[in-house]
Amino acid sequence: MQPSLDAAYWLGLAISVVLPVLVGLVTTRVTHAGTKAVLLLALTALNGFLVELANPGDDYQVGSAVVLWAVSFGTGVLAHFGLWKPTGVSGKAQDVGAKAPTRSAA
């Protein structure tokens, strides 16, 4: 019997690639890198545990959820430094919420 990955795992992996951009949308350029990392860690934990919950298996496996969390975090970090940051998407995501400089009436 060949091992196969269910759709929930593929969806979780795709979400892991997009999560760094989501972190960029809710933070600014001046947000401490540690804060961004903790936010990414929390979001990937949520992703890992929800993917295991969505898995059409017999029972919920906490060990599998923890492994999925680690894979999700690793994928998110790699996507950030290997894809989103070099292409400028990370910076543009953080600029979305930035306010434009205002002109003072002098």
Biopython code that builds the backbone (N, CA, C, O; Angstrom):
import numpy as np
from Bio.PDB.StructureBuilder import StructureBuilder

atoms = [
    (1, "MET", "N", (0.841, -1.180, 0.000)),
    (1, "MET", "CA", (0.000, 0.000, 0.000)),
    (1, "MET", "C", (0.886, 1.244, 0.000)),
    (1, "MET", "O", (1.813, 1.354, 0.803)),
    (2, "GLN", "N", (0.600, 2.166, -0.892)),
    (2, "GLN", "CA", (1.380, 3.393, -0.990)),
    (2, "GLN", "C", (0.865, 4.430, -0.002)),
    (2, "GLN", "O", (-0.343, 4.606, 0.152)),
    (3, "PRO", "N", (1.797, 5.120, 0.670)),
    (3, "PRO", "CA", (1.341, 6.201, 1.546)),
    (3, "PRO", "C", (0.827, 7.365, 0.704)),
    (3, "PRO", "O", (1.347, 7.644, -0.376)),
    (4, "SER", "N", (-0.194, 8.034, 1.210)),
    (4, "SER", "CA", (-0.728, 9.190, 0.486)),
    (4, "SER", "C", (-1.033, 10.298, 1.477)),
    (4, "SER", "O", (-1.325, 10.052, 2.647)),
    (5, "LEU", "N", (-0.960, 11.505, 0.986)),
    (5, "LEU", "CA", (-1.289, 12.668, 1.810)),
    (5, "LEU", "C", (-2.692, 13.140, 1.445)),
    (5, "LEU", "O", (-3.017, 13.320, 0.272)),
    (6, "ASP", "N", (-3.502, 13.332, 2.457)),
    (6, "ASP", "CA", (-4.858, 13.802, 2.231)),
    (6, "ASP", "C", (-4.846, 15.276, 1.831)),
    (6, "ASP", "O", (-3.843, 15.972, 1.993)),
    (7, "ALA", "N", (-5.959, 15.726, 1.317)),
    (7, "ALA", "CA", (-6.085, 17.120, 0.878)),
    (7, "ALA", "C", (-5.812, 18.095, 2.021)),
    (7, "ALA", "O", (-5.288, 19.184, 1.788)),
    (8, "ALA", "N", (-6.159, 17.721, 3.251)),
    (8, "ALA", "CA", (-5.933, 18.606, 4.397)),
    (8, "ALA", "C", (-4.449, 18.909, 4.567)),
    (8, "ALA", "O", (-4.078, 20.035, 4.898)),
    (9, "TYR", "N", (-3.606, 17.915, 4.342)),
    (9, "TYR", "CA", (-2.168, 18.135, 4.476)),
    (9, "TYR", "C", (-1.653, 19.072, 3.387)),
    (9, "TYR", "O", (-0.829, 19.943, 3.667)),
    (10, "TRP", "N", (-2.117, 18.911, 2.168)),
    (10, "TRP", "CA", (-1.693, 19.786, 1.074)),
    (10, "TRP", "C", (-2.174, 21.216, 1.303)),
    (10, "TRP", "O", (-1.443, 22.171, 1.040)),
    (11, "LEU", "N", (-3.404, 21.360, 1.793)),
    (11, "LEU", "CA", (-3.921, 22.687, 2.095)),
    (11, "LEU", "C", (-3.106, 23.326, 3.221)),
    (11, "LEU", "O", (-2.786, 24.513, 3.157)),
    (12, "GLY", "N", (-2.774, 22.554, 4.240)),
    (12, "GLY", "CA", (-1.946, 23.054, 5.342)),
    (12, "GLY", "C", (-0.580, 23.498, 4.866)),
    (12, "GLY", "O", (-0.048, 24.501, 5.342)),
    (13, "LEU", "N", (-0.010, 22.760, 3.933)),
    (13, "LEU", "CA", (1.292, 23.129, 3.381)),
    (13, "LEU", "C", (1.198, 24.428, 2.584)),
    (13, "LEU", "O", (2.080, 25.282, 2.677)),
    (14, "ALA", "N", (0.142, 24.575, 1.810)),
    (14, "ALA", "CA", (-0.053, 25.809, 1.044)),
    (14, "ALA", "C", (-0.251, 27.004, 1.976)),
    (14, "ALA", "O", (0.266, 28.091, 1.719)),
    (15, "ILE", "N", (-0.997, 26.799, 3.054)),
    (15, "ILE", "CA", (-1.204, 27.867, 4.030)),
    (15, "ILE", "C", (0.123, 28.247, 4.679)),
    (15, "ILE", "O", (0.367, 29.423, 4.947)),
    (16, "SER", "N", (0.974, 27.269, 4.931)),
    (16, "SER", "CA", (2.279, 27.530, 5.546)),
    (16, "SER", "C", (3.129, 28.459, 4.691)),
    (16, "SER", "O", (3.900, 29.259, 5.220)),
    (17, "VAL", "N", (2.995, 28.358, 3.386)),
    (17, "VAL", "CA", (3.775, 29.199, 2.472)),
    (17, "VAL", "C", (3.263, 30.638, 2.497)),
    (17, "VAL", "O", (4.037, 31.575, 2.302)),
    (18, "VAL", "N", (1.969, 30.815, 2.734)),
    (18, "VAL", "CA", (1.350, 32.135, 2.703)),
    (18, "VAL", "C", (1.392, 32.841, 4.063)),
    (18, "VAL", "O", (1.285, 34.066, 4.117)),
    (19, "LEU", "N", (1.545, 32.100, 5.152)),
    (19, "LEU", "CA", (1.515, 32.700, 6.490)),
    (19, "LEU", "C", (2.537, 33.824, 6.703)),
    (19, "LEU", "O", (2.197, 34.803, 7.367)),
    (20, "PRO", "N", (3.766, 33.742, 6.180)),
    (20, "PRO", "CA", (4.690, 34.871, 6.371)),
    (20, "PRO", "C", (4.171, 36.176, 5.776)),
    (20, "PRO", "O", (4.435, 37.251, 6.314)),
    (21, "VAL", "N", (3.441, 36.091, 4.680)),
    (21, "VAL", "CA", (2.865, 37.297, 4.078)),
    (21, "VAL", "C", (1.762, 37.838, 4.987)),
    (21, "VAL", "O", (1.625, 39.051, 5.145)),
    (22, "LEU", "N", (0.981, 36.941, 5.583)),
    (22, "LEU", "CA", (-0.054, 37.363, 6.519)),
    (22, "LEU", "C", (0.562, 38.070, 7.726)),
    (22, "LEU", "O", (0.037, 39.082, 8.191)),
    (23, "VAL", "N", (1.656, 37.546, 8.223)),
    (23, "VAL", "CA", (2.364, 38.196, 9.331)),
    (23, "VAL", "C", (2.817, 39.587, 8.897)),
    (23, "VAL", "O", (2.738, 40.538, 9.675)),
    (24, "GLY", "N", (3.282, 39.708, 7.680)),
    (24, "GLY", "CA", (3.700, 41.010, 7.164)),
    (24, "GLY", "C", (2.544, 41.996, 7.054)),
    (24, "GLY", "O", (2.725, 43.200, 7.238)),
    (25, "LEU", "N", (1.348, 41.476, 6.751)),
    (25, "LEU", "CA", (0.192, 42.354, 6.629)),
    (25, "LEU", "C", (-0.261, 42.912, 7.973)),
    (25, "LEU", "O", (-0.800, 44.017, 8.034)),
    (26, "VAL", "N", (-0.049, 42.164, 9.045)),
    (26, "VAL", "CA", (-0.528, 42.610, 10.356)),
    (26, "VAL", "C", (0.569, 43.250, 11.206)),
    (26, "VAL", "O", (0.315, 43.649, 12.342)),
    (27, "THR", "N", (1.780, 43.350, 10.668)),
    (27, "THR", "CA", (2.868, 44.004, 11.390)),
    (27, "THR", "C", (3.420, 45.136, 10.529)),
    (27, "THR", "O", (3.002, 45.328, 9.388)),
    (28, "THR", "N", (4.355, 45.874, 11.090)),
    (28, "THR", "CA", (4.991, 46.965, 10.350)),
    (28, "THR", "C", (6.479, 46.678, 10.249)),
    (28, "THR", "O", (6.980, 45.708, 10.817)),
    (29, "ARG", "N", (7.168, 47.527, 9.526)),
    (29, "ARG", "CA", (8.615, 47.358, 9.376)),
    (29, "ARG", "C", (9.350, 47.550, 10.692)),
    (29, "ARG", "O", (10.434, 46.999, 10.880)),
    (30, "VAL", "N", (8.777, 48.321, 11.601)),
    (30, "VAL", "CA", (9.446, 48.591, 12.873)),
    (30, "VAL", "C", (9.093, 47.573, 13.957)),
    (30, "VAL", "O", (9.631, 47.632, 15.063)),
    (31, "THR", "N", (8.198, 46.646, 13.648)),
    (31, "THR", "CA", (7.879, 45.592, 14.610)),
    (31, "THR", "C", (9.113, 44.720, 14.797)),
    (31, "THR", "O", (9.763, 44.326, 13.828)),
    (32, "HIS", "N", (9.425, 44.425, 16.045)),
    (32, "HIS", "CA", (10.608, 43.620, 16.367)),
    (32, "HIS", "C", (10.530, 42.259, 15.670)),
    (32, "HIS", "O", (9.464, 41.645, 15.613)),
    (33, "ALA", "N", (11.650, 41.798, 15.148)),
    (33, "ALA", "CA", (11.697, 40.517, 14.437)),
    (33, "ALA", "C", (11.265, 39.362, 15.331)),
    (33, "ALA", "O", (10.661, 38.401, 14.854)),
    (34, "GLY", "N", (11.568, 39.445, 16.617)),
    (34, "GLY", "CA", (11.145, 38.404, 17.552)),
    (34, "GLY", "C", (9.636, 38.331, 17.678)),
    (34, "GLY", "O", (9.066, 37.246, 17.792)),
    (35, "THR", "N", (8.990, 39.489, 17.656)),
    (35, "THR", "CA", (7.524, 39.528, 17.709)),
    (35, "THR", "C", (6.933, 38.878, 16.465)),
    (35, "THR", "O", (5.963, 38.125, 16.548)),
    (36, "LYS", "N", (7.520, 39.173, 15.324)),
    (36, "LYS", "CA", (7.046, 38.562, 14.077)),
    (36, "LYS", "C", (7.238, 37.052, 14.106)),
    (36, "LYS", "O", (6.374, 36.305, 13.647)),
    (37, "ALA", "N", (8.366, 36.602, 14.643)),
    (37, "ALA", "CA", (8.642, 35.161, 14.722)),
    (37, "ALA", "C", (7.651, 34.467, 15.648)),
    (37, "ALA", "O", (7.181, 33.372, 15.338)),
    (38, "VAL", "N", (7.329, 35.088, 16.777)),
    (38, "VAL", "CA", (6.364, 34.498, 17.710)),
    (38, "VAL", "C", (4.977, 34.450, 17.071)),
    (38, "VAL", "O", (4.249, 33.472, 17.241)),
    (39, "LEU", "N", (4.609, 35.498, 16.341)),
    (39, "LEU", "CA", (3.329, 35.502, 15.644)),
    (39, "LEU", "C", (3.281, 34.393, 14.595)),
    (39, "LEU", "O", (2.276, 33.691, 14.478)),
    (40, "LEU", "N", (4.357, 34.234, 13.836)),
    (40, "LEU", "CA", (4.417, 33.151, 12.858)),
    (40, "LEU", "C", (4.351, 31.796, 13.556)),
    (40, "LEU", "O", (3.688, 30.880, 13.067)),
    (41, "LEU", "N", (5.024, 31.662, 14.682)),
    (41, "LEU", "CA", (4.991, 30.416, 15.448)),
    (41, "LEU", "C", (3.572, 30.094, 15.900)),
    (41, "LEU", "O", (3.137, 28.946, 15.813)),
    (42, "ALA", "N", (2.856, 31.096, 16.379)),
    (42, "ALA", "CA", (1.475, 30.880, 16.833)),
    (42, "ALA", "C", (0.556, 30.510, 15.672)),
    (42, "ALA", "O", (-0.277, 29.611, 15.798)),
    (43, "LEU", "N", (0.704, 31.193, 14.556)),
    (43, "LEU", "CA", (-0.143, 30.891, 13.396)),
    (43, "LEU", "C", (0.145, 29.505, 12.823)),
    (43, "LEU", "O", (-0.770, 28.799, 12.399)),
    (44, "THR", "N", (1.421, 29.121, 12.813)),
    (44, "THR", "CA", (1.743, 27.786, 12.303)),
    (44, "THR", "C", (1.276, 26.709, 13.277)),
    (44, "THR", "O", (0.926, 25.608, 12.852)),
    (45, "ALA", "N", (1.265, 27.005, 14.572)),
    (45, "ALA", "CA", (0.717, 26.053, 15.543)),
    (45, "ALA", "C", (-0.767, 25.846, 15.274)),
    (45, "ALA", "O", (-1.254, 24.716, 15.251)),
    (46, "LEU", "N", (-1.471, 26.939, 15.073)),
    (46, "LEU", "CA", (-2.894, 26.849, 14.749)),
    (46, "LEU", "C", (-3.100, 26.038, 13.471)),
    (46, "LEU", "O", (-3.988, 25.188, 13.404)),
    (47, "ASN", "N", (-2.285, 26.303, 12.471)),
    (47, "ASN", "CA", (-2.359, 25.569, 11.209)),
    (47, "ASN", "C", (-2.130, 24.074, 11.426)),
    (47, "ASN", "O", (-2.903, 23.249, 10.936)),
    (48, "GLY", "N", (-1.081, 23.727, 12.151)),
    (48, "GLY", "CA", (-0.761, 22.313, 12.375)),
    (48, "GLY", "C", (-1.854, 21.567, 13.109)),
    (48, "GLY", "O", (-2.200, 20.444, 12.741)),
    (49, "PHE", "N", (-2.403, 22.184, 14.151)),
    (49, "PHE", "CA", (-3.441, 21.518, 14.928)),
    (49, "PHE", "C", (-4.764, 21.447, 14.169)),
    (49, "PHE", "O", (-5.502, 20.474, 14.317)),
    (50, "LEU", "N", (-5.077, 22.464, 13.357)),
    (50, "LEU", "CA", (-6.295, 22.419, 12.551)),
    (50, "LEU", "C", (-6.198, 21.412, 11.416)),
    (50, "LEU", "O", (-7.184, 20.756, 11.080)),
    (51, "VAL", "N", (-5.023, 21.287, 10.826)),
    (51, "VAL", "CA", (-4.844, 20.291, 9.766)),
    (51, "VAL", "C", (-5.051, 18.891, 10.330)),
    (51, "VAL", "O", (-5.693, 18.058, 9.691)),
    (52, "GLU", "N", (-4.520, 18.625, 11.508)),
    (52, "GLU", "CA", (-4.727, 17.312, 12.122)),
    (52, "GLU", "C", (-6.198, 17.094, 12.463)),
    (52, "GLU", "O", (-6.709, 15.980, 12.356)),
    (53, "LEU", "N", (-6.868, 18.159, 12.871)),
    (53, "LEU", "CA", (-8.299, 18.053, 13.166)),
    (53, "LEU", "C", (-9.093, 17.748, 11.899)),
    (53, "LEU", "O", (-10.063, 16.992, 11.940)),
    (54, "ALA", "N", (-8.686, 18.332, 10.779)),
    (54, "ALA", "CA", (-9.376, 18.127, 9.504)),
    (54, "ALA", "C", (-9.018, 16.793, 8.851)),
    (54, "ALA", "O", (-9.698, 16.353, 7.924)),
    (55, "ASN", "N", (-7.965, 16.154, 9.326)),
    (55, "ASN", "CA", (-7.543, 14.875, 8.759)),
    (55, "ASN", "C", (-8.643, 13.832, 8.952)),
    (55, "ASN", "O", (-9.103, 13.626, 10.075)),
    (56, "PRO", "N", (-9.068, 13.178, 7.882)),
    (56, "PRO", "CA", (-10.152, 12.209, 7.996)),
    (56, "PRO", "C", (-9.683, 10.861, 8.556)),
    (56, "PRO", "O", (-9.830, 9.824, 7.909)),
    (57, "GLY", "N", (-9.128, 10.890, 9.744)),
    (57, "GLY", "CA", (-8.664, 9.657, 10.372)),
    (57, "GLY", "C", (-9.600, 9.214, 11.480)),
    (57, "GLY", "O", (-10.645, 9.821, 11.714)),
    (58, "ASP", "N", (-9.205, 8.140, 12.159)),
    (58, "ASP", "CA", (-10.037, 7.589, 13.223)),
    (58, "ASP", "C", (-10.057, 8.476, 14.464)),
    (58, "ASP", "O", (-11.109, 8.679, 15.070)),
    (59, "ASP", "N", (-8.908, 8.996, 14.835)),
    (59, "ASP", "CA", (-8.837, 9.800, 16.046)),
    (59, "ASP", "C", (-7.813, 10.921, 15.886)),
    (59, "ASP", "O", (-7.013, 10.928, 14.950)),
    (60, "TYR", "N", (-7.858, 11.860, 16.817)),
    (60, "TYR", "CA", (-6.955, 13.007, 16.800)),
    (60, "TYR", "C", (-5.623, 12.599, 17.417)),
    (60, "TYR", "O", (-5.593, 12.064, 18.525)),
    (61, "GLN", "N", (-4.525, 12.845, 16.714)),
    (61, "GLN", "CA", (-3.191, 12.497, 17.184)),
    (61, "GLN", "C", (-2.419, 13.780, 17.503)),
    (61, "GLN", "O", (-2.043, 14.523, 16.596)),
    (62, "VAL", "N", (-2.187, 14.036, 18.783)),
    (62, "VAL", "CA", (-1.468, 15.240, 19.189)),
    (62, "VAL", "C", (-0.036, 15.210, 18.645)),
    (62, "VAL", "O", (0.495, 16.244, 18.238)),
    (63, "GLY", "N", (0.584, 14.037, 18.639)),
    (63, "GLY", "CA", (1.945, 13.908, 18.105)),
    (63, "GLY", "C", (2.009, 14.316, 16.641)),
    (63, "GLY", "O", (2.951, 14.992, 16.226)),
    (64, "SER", "N", (1.027, 13.914, 15.862)),
    (64, "SER", "CA", (0.979, 14.311, 14.450)),
    (64, "SER", "C", (0.782, 15.816, 14.316)),
    (64, "SER", "O", (1.368, 16.451, 13.440)),
    (65, "ALA", "N", (-0.043, 16.379, 15.186)),
    (65, "ALA", "CA", (-0.279, 17.826, 15.140)),
    (65, "ALA", "C", (1.002, 18.588, 15.437)),
    (65, "ALA", "O", (1.273, 19.616, 14.817)),
    (66, "VAL", "N", (1.791, 18.090, 16.383)),
    (66, "VAL", "CA", (3.058, 18.757, 16.717)),
    (66, "VAL", "C", (4.033, 18.664, 15.544)),
    (66, "VAL", "O", (4.732, 19.630, 15.239)),
    (67, "VAL", "N", (4.082, 17.510, 14.890)),
    (67, "VAL", "CA", (4.942, 17.358, 13.712)),
    (67, "VAL", "C", (4.472, 18.289, 12.594)),
    (67, "VAL", "O", (5.290, 18.922, 11.926)),
    (68, "LEU", "N", (3.166, 18.372, 12.393)),
    (68, "LEU", "CA", (2.632, 19.273, 11.372)),
    (68, "LEU", "C", (2.952, 20.732, 11.707)),
    (68, "LEU", "O", (3.213, 21.534, 10.810)),
    (69, "TRP", "N", (2.933, 21.068, 12.986)),
    (69, "TRP", "CA", (3.293, 22.412, 13.427)),
    (69, "TRP", "C", (4.744, 22.706, 13.074)),
    (69, "TRP", "O", (5.051, 23.776, 12.550)),
    (70, "ALA", "N", (5.633, 21.769, 13.357)),
    (70, "ALA", "CA", (7.056, 21.964, 13.054)),
    (70, "ALA", "C", (7.280, 22.104, 11.549)),
    (70, "ALA", "O", (8.051, 22.954, 11.105)),
    (71, "VAL", "N", (6.605, 21.270, 10.777)),
    (71, "VAL", "CA", (6.735, 21.343, 9.315)),
    (71, "VAL", "C", (6.177, 22.672, 8.811)),
    (71, "VAL", "O", (6.761, 23.299, 7.927)),
    (72, "SER", "N", (5.059, 23.095, 9.367)),
    (72, "SER", "CA", (4.449, 24.360, 8.956)),
    (72, "SER", "C", (5.353, 25.539, 9.285)),
    (72, "SER", "O", (5.513, 26.441, 8.463)),
    (73, "PHE", "N", (5.947, 25.545, 10.473)),
    (73, "PHE", "CA", (6.845, 26.641, 10.852)),
    (73, "PHE", "C", (8.090, 26.650, 9.963)),
    (73, "PHE", "O", (8.504, 27.702, 9.476)),
    (74, "GLY", "N", (8.677, 25.483, 9.758)),
    (74, "GLY", "CA", (9.858, 25.389, 8.888)),
    (74, "GLY", "C", (9.548, 25.851, 7.478)),
    (74, "GLY", "O", (10.340, 26.568, 6.866)),
    (75, "THR", "N", (8.404, 25.446, 6.963)),
    (75, "THR", "CA", (8.001, 25.859, 5.619)),
    (75, "THR", "C", (7.781, 27.361, 5.555)),
    (75, "THR", "O", (8.160, 28.009, 4.579)),
    (76, "GLY", "N", (7.166, 27.918, 6.600)),
    (76, "GLY", "CA", (6.927, 29.356, 6.636)),
    (76, "GLY", "C", (8.211, 30.163, 6.666)),
    (76, "GLY", "O", (8.342, 31.165, 5.963)),
    (77, "VAL", "N", (9.158, 29.723, 7.483)),
    (77, "VAL", "CA", (10.447, 30.419, 7.574)),
    (77, "VAL", "C", (11.197, 30.315, 6.250)),
    (77, "VAL", "O", (11.743, 31.302, 5.756)),
    (78, "LEU", "N", (11.218, 29.122, 5.687)),
    (78, "LEU", "CA", (11.895, 28.946, 4.398)),
    (78, "LEU", "C", (11.226, 29.757, 3.295)),
    (78, "LEU", "O", (11.909, 30.332, 2.448)),
    (79, "ALA", "N", (9.901, 29.807, 3.297)),
    (79, "ALA", "CA", (9.191, 30.592, 2.283)),
    (79, "ALA", "C", (9.499, 32.076, 2.451)),
    (79, "ALA", "O", (9.665, 32.798, 1.468)),
    (80, "HIS", "N", (9.573, 32.522, 3.696)),
    (80, "HIS", "CA", (9.867, 33.942, 3.932)),
    (80, "HIS", "C", (11.249, 34.316, 3.399)),
    (80, "HIS", "O", (11.388, 35.264, 2.626)),
    (81, "PHE", "N", (12.260, 33.570, 3.816)),
    (81, "PHE", "CA", (13.634, 33.925, 3.424)),
    (81, "PHE", "C", (13.996, 33.482, 2.012)),
    (81, "PHE", "O", (14.890, 34.064, 1.398)),
    (82, "GLY", "N", (13.329, 32.474, 1.489)),
    (82, "GLY", "CA", (13.677, 31.973, 0.169)),
    (82, "GLY", "C", (12.813, 32.486, -0.960)),
    (82, "GLY", "O", (13.224, 32.462, -2.121)),
    (83, "LEU", "N", (11.598, 32.958, -0.625)),
    (83, "LEU", "CA", (10.681, 33.375, -1.685)),
    (83, "LEU", "C", (10.174, 34.798, -1.473)),
    (83, "LEU", "O", (10.346, 35.656, -2.340)),
    (84, "TRP", "N", (9.559, 35.048, -0.340)),
    (84, "TRP", "CA", (8.884, 36.326, -0.130)),
    (84, "TRP", "C", (9.836, 37.503, 0.083)),
    (84, "TRP", "O", (9.613, 38.579, -0.471)),
    (85, "LYS", "N", (10.872, 37.318, 0.859)),
    (85, "LYS", "CA", (11.794, 38.430, 1.123)),
    (85, "LYS", "C", (12.611, 38.807, -0.124)),
    (85, "LYS", "O", (12.690, 39.993, -0.446)),
    (86, "PRO", "N", (13.220, 37.850, -0.837)),
    (86, "PRO", "CA", (14.005, 38.220, -2.022)),
    (86, "PRO", "C", (13.177, 38.865, -3.138)),
    (86, "PRO", "O", (13.695, 39.681, -3.901)),
    (87, "THR", "N", (11.904, 38.504, -3.235)),
    (87, "THR", "CA", (11.070, 39.073, -4.291)),
    (87, "THR", "C", (10.423, 40.390, -3.893)),
    (87, "THR", "O", (9.784, 41.041, -4.719)),
    (88, "GLY", "N", (10.584, 40.788, -2.632)),
    (88, "GLY", "CA", (10.033, 42.053, -2.164)),
    (88, "GLY", "C", (8.596, 41.985, -1.683)),
    (88, "GLY", "O", (8.033, 43.005, -1.288)),
    (89, "VAL", "N", (7.998, 40.821, -1.707)),
    (89, "VAL", "CA", (6.605, 40.678, -1.279)),
    (89, "VAL", "C", (6.456, 40.975, 0.211)),
    (89, "VAL", "O", (5.464, 41.577, 0.622)),
    (90, "SER", "N", (7.423, 40.565, 1.019)),
    (90, "SER", "CA", (7.359, 40.817, 2.462)),
    (90, "SER", "C", (7.308, 42.303, 2.755)),
    (90, "SER", "O", (6.487, 42.749, 3.557)),
    (91, "GLY", "N", (8.167, 43.067, 2.121)),
    (91, "GLY", "CA", (8.196, 44.510, 2.334)),
    (91, "GLY", "C", (6.918, 45.178, 1.871)),
    (91, "GLY", "O", (6.408, 46.077, 2.540)),
    (92, "LYS", "N", (6.393, 44.746, 0.731)),
    (92, "LYS", "CA", (5.150, 45.326, 0.213)),
    (92, "LYS", "C", (3.975, 44.998, 1.124)),
    (92, "LYS", "O", (3.074, 45.819, 1.297)),
    (93, "ALA", "N", (3.980, 43.803, 1.707)),
    (93, "ALA", "CA", (2.907, 43.425, 2.634)),
    (93, "ALA", "C", (2.934, 44.310, 3.870)),
    (93, "ALA", "O", (1.884, 44.683, 4.393)),
    (94, "GLN", "N", (4.122, 44.646, 4.335)),
    (94, "GLN", "CA", (4.223, 45.509, 5.509)),
    (94, "GLN", "C", (3.885, 46.959, 5.182)),
    (94, "GLN", "O", (3.495, 47.717, 6.069)),
    (95, "ASP", "N", (4.030, 47.346, 3.935)),
    (95, "ASP", "CA", (3.699, 48.709, 3.533)),
    (95, "ASP", "C", (2.191, 48.923, 3.369)),
    (95, "ASP", "O", (1.730, 50.064, 3.318)),
    (96, "VAL", "N", (1.432, 47.846, 3.289)),
    (96, "VAL", "CA", (-0.012, 47.963, 3.070)),
    (96, "VAL", "C", (-0.666, 48.765, 4.185)),
    (96, "VAL", "O", (-1.502, 49.629, 3.922)),
    (97, "GLY", "N", (-0.289, 48.485, 5.423)),
    (97, "GLY", "CA", (-0.897, 49.176, 6.547)),
    (97, "GLY", "C", (-0.215, 50.472, 6.933)),
    (97, "GLY", "O", (-0.694, 51.180, 7.819)),
    (98, "ALA", "N", (0.890, 50.795, 6.289)),
    (98, "ALA", "CA", (1.631, 52.009, 6.646)),
    (98, "ALA", "C", (0.865, 53.245, 6.157)),
    (98, "ALA", "O", (0.277, 53.250, 5.076)),
    (99, "LYS", "N", (0.894, 54.266, 6.971)),
    (99, "LYS", "CA", (0.231, 55.502, 6.604)),
    (99, "LYS", "C", (1.132, 56.325, 5.695)),
    (99, "LYS", "O", (2.353, 56.346, 5.852)),
    (100, "ALA", "N", (0.514, 56.989, 4.759)),
    (100, "ALA", "CA", (1.258, 57.891, 3.879)),
    (100, "ALA", "C", (1.635, 59.138, 4.670)),
    (100, "ALA", "O", (0.868, 59.580, 5.527)),
    (101, "PRO", "N", (2.794, 59.706, 4.398)),
    (101, "PRO", "CA", (3.174, 60.930, 5.117)),
    (101, "PRO", "C", (2.177, 62.051, 4.828)),
    (101, "PRO", "O", (1.745, 62.248, 3.692)),
    (102, "THR", "N", (1.832, 62.762, 5.868)),
    (102, "THR", "CA", (0.880, 63.863, 5.710)),
    (102, "THR", "C", (1.629, 65.161, 5.492)),
    (102, "THR", "O", (2.722, 65.358, 6.023)),
    (103, "ARG", "N", (1.041, 66.030, 4.720)),
    (103, "ARG", "CA", (1.647, 67.334, 4.459)),
    (103, "ARG", "C", (1.066, 68.332, 5.456)),
    (103, "ARG", "O", (-0.146, 68.396, 5.661)),
    (104, "SER", "N", (1.926, 69.083, 6.048)),
    (104, "SER", "CA", (1.457, 70.092, 7.000)),
    (104, "SER", "C", (1.168, 71.391, 6.252)),
    (104, "SER", "O", (1.885, 71.784, 5.332)),
    (105, "ALA", "N", (0.106, 72.029, 6.678)),
    (105, "ALA", "CA", (-0.249, 73.319, 6.056)),
    (105, "ALA", "C", (0.557, 74.409, 6.743)),
    (105, "ALA", "O", (0.314, 74.739, 7.904)),
    (106, "ALA", "N", (1.506, 74.955, 6.025)),
    (106, "ALA", "CA", (2.377, 75.966, 6.639)),
    (106, "ALA", "C", (2.085, 77.335, 6.144)),
    (106, "ALA", "O", (2.732, 78.294, 6.564)),
]
sb = StructureBuilder()
sb.init_structure("model")
sb.init_model(0)
sb.init_chain("A")
sb.init_seg("    ")
for serial, (resi, resn, name, xyz) in enumerate(atoms, 1):
    if name == "N":
        sb.init_residue(resn, " ", resi, " ")
    sb.init_atom(name, np.array(xyz, "f"), 0.0, 1.0, " ", f" {name:<3s}", serial, name[0])
structure = sb.get_structure()
